[in-house]
Amino acid sequence: MNRPPIDAETDNPDITEIIQEKLLDAEIPGFQAEFDPFEAERLGAFKEDALSEKDALDSTIDHTAEVEDERD
């Protein structure tokens, strides 16, 4: 697993222990473990790879044009 870089804030042993406890709690069926944004980022939970709003709109317009071409 890739770990984020360690700096003064993330090198806190209490944070590491809290995250480990939450990960164990998350394995309990039905239990909803909550992670704050810092904890989630530390775990590498989020990688932003979504389309921008403009790209999404552009792709919709392209798709609509293709459908219209197929109907002709």
PDB file of N, CA, C and O in Angstrom:
ATOM      1  N   MET A   1       0.848  -1.175   0.000  1.00  0.00           N
ATOM      2  CA  MET A   1       0.000   0.000   0.000  1.00  0.00           C
ATOM      3  C   MET A   1       0.890   1.233   0.000  1.00  0.00           C
ATOM      4  O   MET A   1       1.844   1.310   0.774  1.00  0.00           O
ATOM      5  N   ASN A   2       0.590   2.185  -0.853  1.00  0.00           N
ATOM      6  CA  ASN A   2       1.337   3.434  -0.878  1.00  0.00           C
ATOM      7  C   ASN A   2       0.907   4.298   0.292  1.00  0.00           C
ATOM      8  O   ASN A   2      -0.284   4.454   0.561  1.00  0.00           O
ATOM      9  N   ARG A   3       1.879   4.854   0.978  1.00  0.00           N
ATOM     10  CA  ARG A   3       1.588   5.713   2.113  1.00  0.00           C
ATOM     11  C   ARG A   3       1.898   7.149   1.731  1.00  0.00           C
ATOM     12  O   ARG A   3       2.873   7.414   1.027  1.00  0.00           O
ATOM     13  N   PRO A   4       1.068   8.079   2.195  1.00  0.00           N
ATOM     14  CA  PRO A   4       1.353   9.486   1.915  1.00  0.00           C
ATOM     15  C   PRO A   4       2.615   9.927   2.639  1.00  0.00           C
ATOM     16  O   PRO A   4       3.029   9.281   3.602  1.00  0.00           O
ATOM     17  N   PRO A   5       3.235  11.014   2.195  1.00  0.00           N
ATOM     18  CA  PRO A   5       4.442  11.482   2.852  1.00  0.00           C
ATOM     19  C   PRO A   5       4.169  11.816   4.319  1.00  0.00           C
ATOM     20  O   PRO A   5       3.088  12.288   4.672  1.00  0.00           O
ATOM     21  N   ILE A   6       5.154  11.564   5.152  1.00  0.00           N
ATOM     22  CA  ILE A   6       5.003  11.843   6.578  1.00  0.00           C
ATOM     23  C   ILE A   6       5.542  13.239   6.864  1.00  0.00           C
ATOM     24  O   ILE A   6       6.666  13.574   6.488  1.00  0.00           O
ATOM     25  N   ASP A   7       4.731  14.039   7.529  1.00  0.00           N
ATOM     26  CA  ASP A   7       5.189  15.347   7.980  1.00  0.00           C
ATOM     27  C   ASP A   7       4.900  15.439   9.477  1.00  0.00           C
ATOM     28  O   ASP A   7       4.521  14.443  10.093  1.00  0.00           O
ATOM     29  N   ALA A   8       5.072  16.595  10.056  1.00  0.00           N
ATOM     30  CA  ALA A   8       4.922  16.743  11.505  1.00  0.00           C
ATOM     31  C   ALA A   8       3.526  16.344  11.971  1.00  0.00           C
ATOM     32  O   ALA A   8       3.381  15.775  13.053  1.00  0.00           O
ATOM     33  N   GLU A   9       2.497  16.632  11.173  1.00  0.00           N
ATOM     34  CA  GLU A   9       1.129  16.320  11.583  1.00  0.00           C
ATOM     35  C   GLU A   9       0.824  14.834  11.458  1.00  0.00           C
ATOM     36  O   GLU A   9       0.202  14.257  12.350  1.00  0.00           O
ATOM     37  N   THR A  10       1.248  14.209  10.371  1.00  0.00           N
ATOM     38  CA  THR A  10       0.916  12.803  10.148  1.00  0.00           C
ATOM     39  C   THR A  10       1.805  11.858  10.930  1.00  0.00           C
ATOM     40  O   THR A  10       1.489  10.672  11.029  1.00  0.00           O
ATOM     41  N   ASP A  11       2.892  12.334  11.485  1.00  0.00           N
ATOM     42  CA  ASP A  11       3.791  11.479  12.243  1.00  0.00           C
ATOM     43  C   ASP A  11       3.358  11.356  13.704  1.00  0.00           C
ATOM     44  O   ASP A  11       4.126  10.889  14.546  1.00  0.00           O
ATOM     45  N   ASN A  12       2.144  11.771  13.999  1.00  0.00           N
ATOM     46  CA  ASN A  12       1.580  11.700  15.340  1.00  0.00           C
ATOM     47  C   ASN A  12       1.149  10.264  15.625  1.00  0.00           C
ATOM     48  O   ASN A  12       0.256   9.755  14.948  1.00  0.00           O
ATOM     49  N   PRO A  13       1.757   9.591  16.611  1.00  0.00           N
ATOM     50  CA  PRO A  13       1.413   8.190  16.883  1.00  0.00           C
ATOM     51  C   PRO A  13      -0.039   8.009  17.312  1.00  0.00           C
ATOM     52  O   PRO A  13      -0.626   6.953  17.076  1.00  0.00           O
ATOM     53  N   ASP A  14      -0.626   9.028  17.940  1.00  0.00           N
ATOM     54  CA  ASP A  14      -2.037   8.925  18.333  1.00  0.00           C
ATOM     55  C   ASP A  14      -2.940   8.833  17.109  1.00  0.00           C
ATOM     56  O   ASP A  14      -3.906   8.071  17.100  1.00  0.00           O
ATOM     57  N   ILE A  15      -2.629   9.601  16.090  1.00  0.00           N
ATOM     58  CA  ILE A  15      -3.429   9.573  14.856  1.00  0.00           C
ATOM     59  C   ILE A  15      -3.351   8.181  14.239  1.00  0.00           C
ATOM     60  O   ILE A  15      -4.372   7.634  13.821  1.00  0.00           O
ATOM     61  N   THR A  16      -2.172   7.611  14.177  1.00  0.00           N
ATOM     62  CA  THR A  16      -1.991   6.282  13.602  1.00  0.00           C
ATOM     63  C   THR A  16      -2.804   5.249  14.374  1.00  0.00           C
ATOM     64  O   THR A  16      -3.446   4.386  13.775  1.00  0.00           O
ATOM     65  N   GLU A  17      -2.778   5.335  15.682  1.00  0.00           N
ATOM     66  CA  GLU A  17      -3.539   4.393  16.513  1.00  0.00           C
ATOM     67  C   GLU A  17      -5.037   4.566  16.301  1.00  0.00           C
ATOM     68  O   GLU A  17      -5.769   3.581  16.215  1.00  0.00           O
ATOM     69  N   ILE A  18      -5.490   5.792  16.218  1.00  0.00           N
ATOM     70  CA  ILE A  18      -6.918   6.058  15.993  1.00  0.00           C
ATOM     71  C   ILE A  18      -7.353   5.488  14.652  1.00  0.00           C
ATOM     72  O   ILE A  18      -8.406   4.856  14.560  1.00  0.00           O
ATOM     73  N   ILE A  19      -6.564   5.700  13.621  1.00  0.00           N
ATOM     74  CA  ILE A  19      -6.896   5.188  12.287  1.00  0.00           C
ATOM     75  C   ILE A  19      -6.930   3.662  12.301  1.00  0.00           C
ATOM     76  O   ILE A  19      -7.830   3.061  11.716  1.00  0.00           O
ATOM     77  N   GLN A  20      -5.965   3.034  12.958  1.00  0.00           N
ATOM     78  CA  GLN A  20      -5.952   1.573  13.031  1.00  0.00           C
ATOM     79  C   GLN A  20      -7.200   1.039  13.740  1.00  0.00           C
ATOM     80  O   GLN A  20      -7.773   0.036  13.315  1.00  0.00           O
ATOM     81  N   GLU A  21      -7.619   1.705  14.814  1.00  0.00           N
ATOM     82  CA  GLU A  21      -8.833   1.284  15.521  1.00  0.00           C
ATOM     83  C   GLU A  21     -10.060   1.447  14.632  1.00  0.00           C
ATOM     84  O   GLU A  21     -10.937   0.583  14.624  1.00  0.00           O
ATOM     85  N   LYS A  22     -10.129   2.539  13.888  1.00  0.00           N
ATOM     86  CA  LYS A  22     -11.266   2.761  12.991  1.00  0.00           C
ATOM     87  C   LYS A  22     -11.302   1.721  11.877  1.00  0.00           C
ATOM     88  O   LYS A  22     -12.378   1.268  11.485  1.00  0.00           O
ATOM     89  N   LEU A  23     -10.134   1.339  11.366  1.00  0.00           N
ATOM     90  CA  LEU A  23     -10.092   0.307  10.326  1.00  0.00           C
ATOM     91  C   LEU A  23     -10.598  -1.030  10.876  1.00  0.00           C
ATOM     92  O   LEU A  23     -11.302  -1.761  10.180  1.00  0.00           O
ATOM     93  N   LEU A  24     -10.246  -1.342  12.103  1.00  0.00           N
ATOM     94  CA  LEU A  24     -10.764  -2.570  12.720  1.00  0.00           C
ATOM     95  C   LEU A  24     -12.272  -2.475  12.912  1.00  0.00           C
ATOM     96  O   LEU A  24     -12.990  -3.440  12.654  1.00  0.00           O
ATOM     97  N   ASP A  25     -12.758  -1.322  13.362  1.00  0.00           N
ATOM     98  CA  ASP A  25     -14.198  -1.113  13.529  1.00  0.00           C
ATOM     99  C   ASP A  25     -14.934  -1.247  12.195  1.00  0.00           C
ATOM    100  O   ASP A  25     -16.054  -1.756  12.148  1.00  0.00           O
ATOM    101  N   ALA A  26     -14.302  -0.789  11.113  1.00  0.00           N
ATOM    102  CA  ALA A  26     -14.935  -0.824   9.792  1.00  0.00           C
ATOM    103  C   ALA A  26     -15.163  -2.256   9.312  1.00  0.00           C
ATOM    104  O   ALA A  26     -15.990  -2.482   8.429  1.00  0.00           O
ATOM    105  N   GLU A  27     -14.446  -3.220   9.876  1.00  0.00           N
ATOM    106  CA  GLU A  27     -14.622  -4.619   9.488  1.00  0.00           C
ATOM    107  C   GLU A  27     -15.825  -5.274  10.165  1.00  0.00           C
ATOM    108  O   GLU A  27     -16.193  -6.395   9.815  1.00  0.00           O
ATOM    109  N   ILE A  28     -16.432  -4.599  11.115  1.00  0.00           N
ATOM    110  CA  ILE A  28     -17.603  -5.139  11.810  1.00  0.00           C
ATOM    111  C   ILE A  28     -18.826  -4.909  10.929  1.00  0.00           C
ATOM    112  O   ILE A  28     -19.145  -3.767  10.598  1.00  0.00           O
ATOM    113  N   PRO A  29     -19.519  -5.994  10.544  1.00  0.00           N
ATOM    114  CA  PRO A  29     -20.702  -5.837   9.693  1.00  0.00           C
ATOM    115  C   PRO A  29     -21.734  -4.912  10.339  1.00  0.00           C
ATOM    116  O   PRO A  29     -22.080  -5.069  11.510  1.00  0.00           O
ATOM    117  N   GLY A  30     -22.212  -3.960   9.567  1.00  0.00           N
ATOM    118  CA  GLY A  30     -23.239  -3.037  10.029  1.00  0.00           C
ATOM    119  C   GLY A  30     -22.699  -1.809  10.748  1.00  0.00           C
ATOM    120  O   GLY A  30     -23.436  -0.842  10.942  1.00  0.00           O
ATOM    121  N   PHE A  31     -21.445  -1.824  11.143  1.00  0.00           N
ATOM    122  CA  PHE A  31     -20.862  -0.670  11.833  1.00  0.00           C
ATOM    123  C   PHE A  31     -20.396   0.340  10.799  1.00  0.00           C
ATOM    124  O   PHE A  31     -19.749  -0.022   9.816  1.00  0.00           O
ATOM    125  N   GLN A  32     -20.721   1.592  11.017  1.00  0.00           N
ATOM    126  CA  GLN A  32     -20.326   2.636  10.073  1.00  0.00           C
ATOM    127  C   GLN A  32     -19.202   3.470  10.684  1.00  0.00           C
ATOM    128  O   GLN A  32     -19.454   4.425  11.418  1.00  0.00           O
ATOM    129  N   ALA A  33     -17.992   3.108  10.381  1.00  0.00           N
ATOM    130  CA  ALA A  33     -16.836   3.860  10.878  1.00  0.00           C
ATOM    131  C   ALA A  33     -16.740   5.165  10.104  1.00  0.00           C
ATOM    132  O   ALA A  33     -16.873   5.184   8.881  1.00  0.00           O
ATOM    133  N   GLU A  34     -16.511   6.239  10.815  1.00  0.00           N
ATOM    134  CA  GLU A  34     -16.396   7.547  10.174  1.00  0.00           C
ATOM    135  C   GLU A  34     -14.952   8.016  10.212  1.00  0.00           C
ATOM    136  O   GLU A  34     -14.284   7.957  11.244  1.00  0.00           O
ATOM    137  N   PHE A  35     -14.489   8.482   9.062  1.00  0.00           N
ATOM    138  CA  PHE A  35     -13.133   9.007   8.938  1.00  0.00           C
ATOM    139  C   PHE A  35     -13.221  10.473   8.552  1.00  0.00           C
ATOM    140  O   PHE A  35     -13.965  10.835   7.641  1.00  0.00           O
ATOM    141  N   ASP A  36     -12.468  11.316   9.239  1.00  0.00           N
ATOM    142  CA  ASP A  36     -12.456  12.722   8.849  1.00  0.00           C
ATOM    143  C   ASP A  36     -11.602  12.856   7.585  1.00  0.00           C
ATOM    144  O   ASP A  36     -10.880  11.924   7.232  1.00  0.00           O
ATOM    145  N   PRO A  37     -11.673  14.000   6.901  1.00  0.00           N
ATOM    146  CA  PRO A  37     -10.934  14.142   5.637  1.00  0.00           C
ATOM    147  C   PRO A  37      -9.439  13.881   5.759  1.00  0.00           C
ATOM    148  O   PRO A  37      -8.843  13.292   4.857  1.00  0.00           O
ATOM    149  N   PHE A  38      -8.823  14.309   6.858  1.00  0.00           N
ATOM    150  CA  PHE A  38      -7.389  14.078   7.040  1.00  0.00           C
ATOM    151  C   PHE A  38      -7.099  12.586   7.135  1.00  0.00           C
ATOM    152  O   PHE A  38      -6.150  12.098   6.521  1.00  0.00           O
ATOM    153  N   GLU A  39      -7.914  11.854   7.905  1.00  0.00           N
ATOM    154  CA  GLU A  39      -7.706  10.408   8.056  1.00  0.00           C
ATOM    155  C   GLU A  39      -7.904   9.693   6.724  1.00  0.00           C
ATOM    156  O   GLU A  39      -7.129   8.805   6.368  1.00  0.00           O
ATOM    157  N   ALA A  40      -8.941  10.083   5.993  1.00  0.00           N
ATOM    158  CA  ALA A  40      -9.208   9.458   4.696  1.00  0.00           C
ATOM    159  C   ALA A  40      -8.066   9.722   3.721  1.00  0.00           C
ATOM    160  O   ALA A  40      -7.655   8.826   2.984  1.00  0.00           O
ATOM    161  N   GLU A  41      -7.561  10.937   3.717  1.00  0.00           N
ATOM    162  CA  GLU A  41      -6.441  11.263   2.830  1.00  0.00           C
ATOM    163  C   GLU A  41      -5.199  10.469   3.232  1.00  0.00           C
ATOM    164  O   GLU A  41      -4.451   9.997   2.376  1.00  0.00           O
ATOM    165  N   ARG A  42      -4.989  10.331   4.517  1.00  0.00           N
ATOM    166  CA  ARG A  42      -3.834   9.575   5.021  1.00  0.00           C
ATOM    167  C   ARG A  42      -3.901   8.127   4.546  1.00  0.00           C
ATOM    168  O   ARG A  42      -2.873   7.512   4.263  1.00  0.00           O
ATOM    169  N   LEU A  43      -5.114   7.588   4.459  1.00  0.00           N
ATOM    170  CA  LEU A  43      -5.293   6.212   4.005  1.00  0.00           C
ATOM    171  C   LEU A  43      -5.273   6.083   2.486  1.00  0.00           C
ATOM    172  O   LEU A  43      -5.278   4.972   1.956  1.00  0.00           O
ATOM    173  N   GLY A  44      -5.251   7.212   1.785  1.00  0.00           N
ATOM    174  CA  GLY A  44      -5.251   7.171   0.323  1.00  0.00           C
ATOM    175  C   GLY A  44      -6.617   6.814  -0.232  1.00  0.00           C
ATOM    176  O   GLY A  44      -6.725   6.233  -1.312  1.00  0.00           O
ATOM    177  N   ALA A  45      -7.662   7.164   0.508  1.00  0.00           N
ATOM    178  CA  ALA A  45      -9.016   6.766   0.120  1.00  0.00           C
ATOM    179  C   ALA A  45      -9.542   7.513  -1.101  1.00  0.00           C
ATOM    180  O   ALA A  45     -10.414   7.004  -1.806  1.00  0.00           O
ATOM    181  N   PHE A  46      -9.034   8.689  -1.355  1.00  0.00           N
ATOM    182  CA  PHE A  46      -9.598   9.484  -2.436  1.00  0.00           C
ATOM    183  C   PHE A  46      -8.545   9.854  -3.458  1.00  0.00           C
ATOM    184  O   PHE A  46      -7.468  10.349  -3.128  1.00  0.00           O
ATOM    185  N   LYS A  47      -8.881   9.603  -4.681  1.00  0.00           N
ATOM    186  CA  LYS A  47      -8.050  10.040  -5.791  1.00  0.00           C
ATOM    187  C   LYS A  47      -8.989  10.750  -6.750  1.00  0.00           C
ATOM    188  O   LYS A  47      -9.868  10.118  -7.337  1.00  0.00           O
ATOM    189  N   GLU A  48      -8.818  12.039  -6.914  1.00  0.00           N
ATOM    190  CA  GLU A  48      -9.717  12.823  -7.745  1.00  0.00           C
ATOM    191  C   GLU A  48      -9.397  12.566  -9.212  1.00  0.00           C
ATOM    192  O   GLU A  48      -8.360  12.997  -9.717  1.00  0.00           O
ATOM    193  N   ASP A  49     -10.298  11.859  -9.888  1.00  0.00           N
ATOM    194  CA  ASP A  49     -10.097  11.596 -11.301  1.00  0.00           C
ATOM    195  C   ASP A  49     -11.391  11.783 -12.089  1.00  0.00           C
ATOM    196  O   ASP A  49     -11.554  11.257 -13.189  1.00  0.00           O
ATOM    197  N   ALA A  50     -12.300  12.545 -11.496  1.00  0.00           N
ATOM    198  CA  ALA A  50     -13.576  12.791 -12.152  1.00  0.00           C
ATOM    199  C   ALA A  50     -13.419  13.787 -13.294  1.00  0.00           C
ATOM    200  O   ALA A  50     -12.466  14.565 -13.336  1.00  0.00           O
ATOM    201  N   LEU A  51     -14.366  13.747 -14.210  1.00  0.00           N
ATOM    202  CA  LEU A  51     -14.387  14.729 -15.286  1.00  0.00           C
ATOM    203  C   LEU A  51     -14.727  16.098 -14.724  1.00  0.00           C
ATOM    204  O   LEU A  51     -15.443  16.211 -13.729  1.00  0.00           O
ATOM    205  N   SER A  52     -14.219  17.118 -15.355  1.00  0.00           N
ATOM    206  CA  SER A  52     -14.641  18.464 -14.981  1.00  0.00           C
ATOM    207  C   SER A  52     -16.078  18.648 -15.477  1.00  0.00           C
ATOM    208  O   SER A  52     -16.555  17.888 -16.320  1.00  0.00           O
ATOM    209  N   GLU A  53     -16.745  19.644 -14.955  1.00  0.00           N
ATOM    210  CA  GLU A  53     -18.122  19.896 -15.387  1.00  0.00           C
ATOM    211  C   GLU A  53     -18.167  20.175 -16.888  1.00  0.00           C
ATOM    212  O   GLU A  53     -19.069  19.706 -17.583  1.00  0.00           O
ATOM    213  N   LYS A  54     -17.205  20.930 -17.380  1.00  0.00           N
ATOM    214  CA  LYS A  54     -17.160  21.248 -18.814  1.00  0.00           C
ATOM    215  C   LYS A  54     -16.976  19.978 -19.650  1.00  0.00           C
ATOM    216  O   LYS A  54     -17.661  19.790 -20.655  1.00  0.00           O
ATOM    217  N   ASP A  55     -16.052  19.109 -19.235  1.00  0.00           N
ATOM    218  CA  ASP A  55     -15.831  17.870 -19.980  1.00  0.00           C
ATOM    219  C   ASP A  55     -17.071  16.988 -19.973  1.00  0.00           C
ATOM    220  O   ASP A  55     -17.396  16.360 -20.980  1.00  0.00           O
ATOM    221  N   ALA A  56     -17.762  16.940 -18.843  1.00  0.00           N
ATOM    222  CA  ALA A  56     -18.980  16.137 -18.758  1.00  0.00           C
ATOM    223  C   ALA A  56     -20.050  16.674 -19.700  1.00  0.00           C
ATOM    224  O   ALA A  56     -20.706  15.907 -20.405  1.00  0.00           O
ATOM    225  N   LEU A  57     -20.225  17.990 -19.712  1.00  0.00           N
ATOM    226  CA  LEU A  57     -21.214  18.585 -20.618  1.00  0.00           C
ATOM    227  C   LEU A  57     -20.830  18.379 -22.075  1.00  0.00           C
ATOM    228  O   LEU A  57     -21.687  18.091 -22.911  1.00  0.00           O
ATOM    229  N   ASP A  58     -19.546  18.525 -22.385  1.00  0.00           N
ATOM    230  CA  ASP A  58     -19.083  18.311 -23.757  1.00  0.00           C
ATOM    231  C   ASP A  58     -19.336  16.875 -24.202  1.00  0.00           C
ATOM    232  O   ASP A  58     -19.717  16.646 -25.350  1.00  0.00           O
ATOM    233  N   SER A  59     -19.134  15.917 -23.321  1.00  0.00           N
ATOM    234  CA  SER A  59     -19.343  14.522 -23.712  1.00  0.00           C
ATOM    235  C   SER A  59     -20.820  14.227 -23.925  1.00  0.00           C
ATOM    236  O   SER A  59     -21.165  13.400 -24.769  1.00  0.00           O
ATOM    237  N   THR A  60     -21.688  14.879 -23.186  1.00  0.00           N
ATOM    238  CA  THR A  60     -23.128  14.692 -23.363  1.00  0.00           C
ATOM    239  C   THR A  60     -23.559  15.233 -24.720  1.00  0.00           C
ATOM    240  O   THR A  60     -24.342  14.598 -25.427  1.00  0.00           O
ATOM    241  N   ILE A  61     -23.056  16.387 -25.076  1.00  0.00           N
ATOM    242  CA  ILE A  61     -23.403  16.998 -26.366  1.00  0.00           C
ATOM    243  C   ILE A  61     -22.916  16.112 -27.507  1.00  0.00           C
ATOM    244  O   ILE A  61     -23.635  15.916 -28.487  1.00  0.00           O
ATOM    245  N   ASP A  62     -21.686  15.568 -27.390  1.00  0.00           N
ATOM    246  CA  ASP A  62     -21.160  14.682 -28.420  1.00  0.00           C
ATOM    247  C   ASP A  62     -22.021  13.441 -28.558  1.00  0.00           C
ATOM    248  O   ASP A  62     -22.303  12.998 -29.672  1.00  0.00           O
ATOM    249  N   HIS A  63     -22.435  12.886 -27.451  1.00  0.00           N
ATOM    250  CA  HIS A  63     -23.262  11.675 -27.476  1.00  0.00           C
ATOM    251  C   HIS A  63     -24.603  11.968 -28.141  1.00  0.00           C
ATOM    252  O   HIS A  63     -25.090  11.157 -28.930  1.00  0.00           O
ATOM    253  N   THR A  64     -25.201  13.103 -27.836  1.00  0.00           N
ATOM    254  CA  THR A  64     -26.478  13.474 -28.436  1.00  0.00           C
ATOM    255  C   THR A  64     -26.333  13.618 -29.946  1.00  0.00           C
ATOM    256  O   THR A  64     -27.215  13.189 -30.691  1.00  0.00           O
ATOM    257  N   ALA A  65     -25.245  14.210 -30.409  1.00  0.00           N
ATOM    258  CA  ALA A  65     -25.016  14.383 -31.847  1.00  0.00           C
ATOM    259  C   ALA A  65     -24.867  13.013 -32.520  1.00  0.00           C
ATOM    260  O   ALA A  65     -25.357  12.822 -33.633  1.00  0.00           O
ATOM    261  N   GLU A  66     -24.202  12.065 -31.863  1.00  0.00           N
ATOM    262  CA  GLU A  66     -24.038  10.726 -32.434  1.00  0.00           C
ATOM    263  C   GLU A  66     -25.374  10.018 -32.566  1.00  0.00           C
ATOM    264  O   GLU A  66     -25.616   9.340 -33.565  1.00  0.00           O
ATOM    265  N   VAL A  67     -26.250  10.164 -31.570  1.00  0.00           N
ATOM    266  CA  VAL A  67     -27.571   9.530 -31.612  1.00  0.00           C
ATOM    267  C   VAL A  67     -28.388  10.110 -32.737  1.00  0.00           C
ATOM    268  O   VAL A  67     -29.079   9.372 -33.440  1.00  0.00           O
ATOM    269  N   GLU A  68     -28.328  11.427 -32.928  1.00  0.00           N
ATOM    270  CA  GLU A  68     -29.079  12.065 -34.001  1.00  0.00           C
ATOM    271  C   GLU A  68     -28.575  11.589 -35.365  1.00  0.00           C
ATOM    272  O   GLU A  68     -29.374  11.402 -36.283  1.00  0.00           O
ATOM    273  N   ASP A  69     -27.247  11.388 -35.511  1.00  0.00           N
ATOM    274  CA  ASP A  69     -26.673  10.919 -36.767  1.00  0.00           C
ATOM    275  C   ASP A  69     -27.159   9.494 -37.085  1.00  0.00           C
ATOM    276  O   ASP A  69     -27.387   9.161 -38.248  1.00  0.00           O
ATOM    277  N   GLU A  70     -27.311   8.675 -36.072  1.00  0.00           N
ATOM    278  CA  GLU A  70     -27.755   7.298 -36.288  1.00  0.00           C
ATOM    279  C   GLU A  70     -29.212   7.223 -36.702  1.00  0.00           C
ATOM    280  O   GLU A  70     -29.617   6.269 -37.367  1.00  0.00           O
ATOM    281  N   ARG A  71     -30.005   8.208 -36.321  1.00  0.00           N
ATOM    282  CA  ARG A  71     -31.433   8.209 -36.671  1.00  0.00           C
ATOM    283  C   ARG A  71     -31.689   8.650 -38.112  1.00  0.00           C
ATOM    284  O   ARG A  71     -32.750   8.369 -38.669  1.00  0.00           O
ATOM    285  N   ASP A  72     -30.721   9.339 -38.713  1.00  0.00           N
ATOM    286  CA  ASP A  72     -30.919   9.832 -40.091  1.00  0.00           C
ATOM    287  C   ASP A  72     -30.822   8.746 -41.109  1.00  0.00           C
ATOM    288  O   ASP A  72     -30.965   9.006 -42.304  1.00  0.00           O
TER     289      ASP A  72
END
